[in-house]
Amino acid sequence: MKYLAAYLLLTTGGKANPSAEDVKNILKSVGAEIDEERVSSLIAALAEKDIAQLLEEGKEKMSSVPTGGAGAAAAGGAAAAAGGADAPAEQAKEEEKEESDDDMGFGLFD
């Protein structure tokens, strides 16, 4: 992921096709360990490709991936419909208890 992040940082900075050396220089500047094989693999995979187009294609693919929120709500609704009328109330109490421990005795700006 760090190799891709460095590559994207370079393209955002205006370098259309960053080289392996460019990516390594970015990573060296933050003291990251460098795996030569991963850098060369990334450069080979992205050579002469339009990053904006790849990001758009990735965004379209990610929009079709289901997230946990809808599934959890459906599961809760199914449990209530199956006769677990007390389950949502118990779940709400558990969530309330968990939330009350979040500040752990100090504020955001302490």
Number of C-alpha atoms within 10 A of each C-alpha: 6 14 22 15 13 18 28 17 15 18 16 12 9 10 13 16 17 19 18 18 13 15 24 19 15 18 18 12 8 8 9 13 10 15 10 12 9 13 20 16 13 17 20 12 10 16 14 11 11 12 17 11 10 12 11 11 11 11 11 11 10 11 9 8 8 9 10 8 8 9 11 11 11 11 11 15 15 12 15 14 10 9 9 13 12 10 14 14 11 11 12 11 12 11 11 11 11 10 10 9 9 9 9 7 6 8 7 5 4 4
